[in-house]
Amino acid sequence: MNEIQAAVWQALNHYAYLDAVFLAERLYAEVRSEEALYLLATCYHRSGKPYKAYRLLKAHSCSTPQVRFLLAKCCVELSKLAEGEQVLIGGVLNKQKSQDDIITEFGDSASFTLSLLGHIYCKTDRVVKGAECFQRSLTLNPFLWSPFQKLCHLGEKPDPDQVFRLSLQNVSIAQPPPSVSPAQNPSHRLDTALMETPQDTLELNRLNLESSNGKLTSDLSVSYIDSSLISPETGSLLGNPVSMATAGSLLGKQNKPKSGRSLLGGPAALSPLTPSFGILPLEPSPGDPTYLQNYSATMETQSTAPSKKSVSRISQSKSVFSQTGNSRDVLPIPFNQSQTSAPHTSGSPQVLSPSMSGPPNVQPRRSSRLFTSASSTAKENSKKLKMKFPTKIPNRKTKCKSAKTSNSSNLNESLDILRLDPGLSLPDTKSPQYQRAAADSVMALLRELGRGYQALCSYNCREAINILSSLPPPHYNTGWVLTHIGRAYFELAEYTQAERLFSEVRRIESYRVEGMEIYSTTLWHLQKDVALSALSKDLTDMDKNCPEAWCVAGNCFSLQREHDIAIKFFQRAIQVDPGFAYAYTLLGHEFVLTEELDRALACFRNAIRVNNRHYNAWYGLGMIYFKQEKFNLAEIHFKKALSVNPQSSVLLCHIGVVQHALKKSDTALETLNRAIGIDPKNPLCKFHRASILFANDKYKAALQELEELKQIVPKESLVYFLIGKVYKKLGQTHLALMNFSWAMDLDPKGANNQIKEAIDKRYLPEDEAADSQDSSIMTDADDTQLHTAESDDVL
Amino acid sequence: MATPSKTPPGVDPKQLERTGMVREIGSQAVWSLSSCKPGFGVDQLRDDNLETYWQSDGSQPHLVNIQFRRRTTVKLLCIYADYKSDESYTPSKISVRVGNNFHNLQEIRVTTLNSHSITSSVMNNQCLTPPPPLCPSSLQQLEMVEPSGWIHITLMNQRTNDPISTFMIQIAVLANHQNGRDTHMRQIKVYTPVEESSIGKFPRCTTVDFMMYRTIR
């Protein structure tokens, strides 16, 4: 059976899903065991058919955690949230498990389980519980970005410095196969005969192997299968089929687990000083049989106390394969296998073991032996595994024994490593300090990104831009970072900057769709129809199943004023992904433009239902109420939008106008002053301030404002129109006429009616007694003037 | 006596739409006809296809009724008529009536365009809405002579020169070319002026710089 399992895993790793599914089906038919069931379900899920996995797993009872996790994942993907929740924590009738229970039960995959559970809670409106789950998940595994992201979206402010920290426990999690690693006792178990038995270490070995198989992203299934498979396994070297398969028969081949490099990024040429992931160990040291002999010998001899050492040794060996450093020896806790074992702060692993000085974070207790495995088999396995261990161990052994003394040297070493010329990818890179340092720099990078992202989510756009722009160039020039900086500029209404960044994103990552809807709105604001239609065509050709592409298409047609087609495209975006709030907002705006205000209201409310912090939708509701002249409601909604995004000068401008409409002119002026303070380049704020001053008869101030505005936007006809009105009120009719005619020149087609009216009315106050005939004569005279002007142009 | 000059065609209404000054609102109305031949009814009149047409099947005057759910401002009516393809079915005299319901209709003054001003202004990109014509032909009823394209009919309130605001519009074909009995009408479009002021009662702004800050999208 193991051969088949190995073959299935190999097929999966080579993306040959048809083969994998076929073999898994035969295996399952032959051996109706839960592992085979799990394997088959995994194959279905990997091949993109979660419904198959779902139905398969539903039909059979699932007891092991990994099977339940997979089932819950399929449920969530098929939008069966209640069922997913029930699978994870038990139903209404059974006793529901608490988060701690989940953690103990799922062990290594607890972080993912909690993340999934948090997702379910958030979607079912239990936001508080969801946030809790995300927090726990992050404490368990700081490498997970999505819980952090979701917490930011919920408006919570997780502290990136606290979150993205490696601790002992996290170190273990960081391992690729965070399967319930029985051996991964957090520190508190240290005291009690740490890795009590070789078994655990052997488990570790297994896990190490798995990690060496390289997938950084913990391949749960791999690890799970492994553990489960290995336990009953005795005999053969093939005892670890997973590792065999995935590592491409590591055994005796000393292949390089290149896949392990993922976390640390690709190129070795990274600056060593900035958050560099360091150089990856490109060549695991070939398994040295002698070494391994030693190893196994030591293993056996150290059945009791020095289990620490053995563990550490194992971990060290692992470190070569595992991309990230093994926290060396000191961590008796097997985590060394964790990639980025570097115990975050102190670079002194040594400190950890002896004292087990509690790591800064309190690690939740994890049962060390979630997978009961026959110790004997474990032992044997480890023997087999020994070949995979690199020769570094002797070093580590010594280091291990030399407890504190080497502490400082380790530190120095790690510092040295950091200063290494990136070009040298060398044996040094394999050392655990190096790995740890690399892991540390990963965490440092994540902290920076986390801070930037959180600033963006709370709409502190300037800060977000500063933080994200100060990232090192290799990271700065990635789609994710540039997109988010672009978005920050967008929220500040600096559309030209945003457009520049987004076009850069398109250049370097043409496959990126996340954030393209913001790009399309930027182009809409800038009225760049050619670029927008090119973007729309490109995206809809590339991926018809993502809502962003259809939003872009809708924006394109909206700019062309073909509102019916735009509406159709936005509705399509909603169909493709009903959880995409922005599509609802854009659809609402289109309905407003076609004057279907009730449908627009419904759309904006839908957007808010999907995402409460979507301030564009609150703004949209405010706009509709403003159009309907329900100024109080409009103000309330604008203020709600402002509470989400307090830095938006456009919002403040609107609030000012609404307050003026509510006759609260002083507050309006204050609000507008605030808006101008935030963004002095916003001409509309000044314009509205001028119009409020005009309405309050403060003509001089209004004129001054308008003169300033003329400098900023010299071609805007509205400015001259308002100046003309002010002069008219002041009685300076020739100046008024002059400005009106300028306004008309600048806008021949649009504001004709109002400007013409303004010109006509000019005569009425002077000529109170004049009957309508006079005014109409005047009108005609004006008209003929205009006509002649026009006909001159025409001819 | 000089033969009356042929009514020249107006600009394609799609171009008008693109200026953002007007918006087609025929879809917000209920359309009905006084009579029609099976297969040549309202759908063919409103299908955006110039090949299909409405053919009436009763006695004159033939009526097209456009009823809105609420009082709507209407600025422009565009009718496509083509003498070359429709010959004696081409309408020659059209009257436009507005009111609240069938019993309340009043004929209104309509003006139409002189194509010269339209085409050249289009070329100069100055003004795409029908300006008051050089020789205003603001008749009570619209008379067309061998039309060959879109006819733009501006509906204006006599007193204020604003677009009219009404519940119902009735287009009556009073006479056809060559005294034909029935009429063909290929397309009718109804346009309302777009008020783009997002905030405040100001006319629309002209520069992109201003418009960028006008709204949050």
Contacts between the chains, C-beta under 8 A, distances in Angstrom:
chain1	res1	chain2	res2	distance
A	493	B	212	6.8
A	493	B	213	6.2
A	495	B	212	5.8
A	521	B	217	5.2
A	524	B	217	6.5
A	525	B	211	7.5
A	525	B	212	4.8
A	525	B	217	7.0
A	526	B	208	6.5
A	526	B	212	6.9
A	527	B	208	5.3
A	527	B	211	7.3
A	560	B	18	6.5
A	561	B	17	5.8
A	561	B	18	5.6
A	561	B	19	8.0
A	561	B	20	5.1
A	561	B	23	8.0
A	562	B	17	7.5
A	563	B	23	7.6
A	564	B	27	7.6
A	585	B	217	7.9
A	586	B	217	7.1
A	589	B	217	5.8
A	594	B	23	7.1
A	595	B	23	7.9
A	595	B	25	8.0
A	615	B	216	7.9
A	616	B	216	5.8
A	616	B	217	7.0
A	619	B	216	4.8
A	623	B	198	7.1
A	623	B	215	7.5
A	626	B	199	7.2
A	641	B	216	8.0
A	648	B	216	7.0
A	649	B	213	7.7
A	650	B	213	5.6
A	650	B	214	8.0
A	650	B	215	7.4
A	650	B	216	5.3
A	651	B	216	6.7
A	653	B	199	7.6
A	653	B	213	7.3
A	654	B	199	6.0
A	657	B	199	4.9
A	657	B	200	5.7
A	682	B	213	5.1
A	683	B	209	6.3
A	683	B	210	5.8
A	683	B	213	6.5
A	684	B	199	7.9
A	684	B	210	6.5
A	684	B	213	4.3
A	684	B	214	6.4
A	685	B	213	7.8
A	687	B	210	7.7
A	688	B	199	7.3
A	688	B	200	6.7
A	691	B	200	6.6
A	691	B	202	7.5
A	713	B	207	5.9
A	713	B	209	5.3
A	713	B	210	6.0
A	715	B	206	7.1
A	715	B	207	5.1
A	716	B	205	6.0
A	716	B	206	6.0
A	716	B	207	4.7
A	716	B	209	7.2
A	716	B	210	5.1
A	717	B	205	7.4
A	717	B	206	4.8
A	718	B	202	5.9
A	718	B	203	6.8
A	718	B	205	5.0
A	718	B	206	7.3
A	718	B	210	6.8
A	721	B	202	7.6
A	721	B	203	7.0
A	722	B	202	7.8
A	746	B	206	5.8
A	747	B	203	7.6
A	747	B	204	7.8
A	747	B	206	4.5
A	748	B	126	5.4
A	748	B	127	5.7
A	749	B	19	6.6
A	749	B	21	6.4
A	749	B	126	7.2
A	749	B	127	5.1
A	749	B	128	6.6
A	749	B	129	6.5
A	750	B	21	7.0
A	750	B	196	8.0
A	750	B	203	6.0
A	750	B	204	4.8
A	750	B	206	6.5
A	751	B	203	3.1
A	751	B	204	6.3
A	753	B	162	7.6
A	753	B	203	7.5
A	754	B	202	7.8
A	754	B	203	4.5
A	755	B	203	7.1
A	783	B	132	6.8
A	787	B	131	7.7
A	787	B	132	6.7
A	787	B	134	7.3
A	790	B	117	7.9
A	790	B	121	7.6
A	790	B	126	7.4
A	790	B	127	7.1
A	790	B	131	6.2
A	791	B	117	7.7
A	791	B	134	6.3
A	793	B	121	7.8
A	793	B	124	6.3
A	793	B	126	6.1
A	794	B	116	7.7
A	794	B	117	5.9
A	794	B	120	5.0
A	794	B	121	6.0
A	794	B	124	7.2
A	794	B	126	7.9
A	795	B	120	7.9
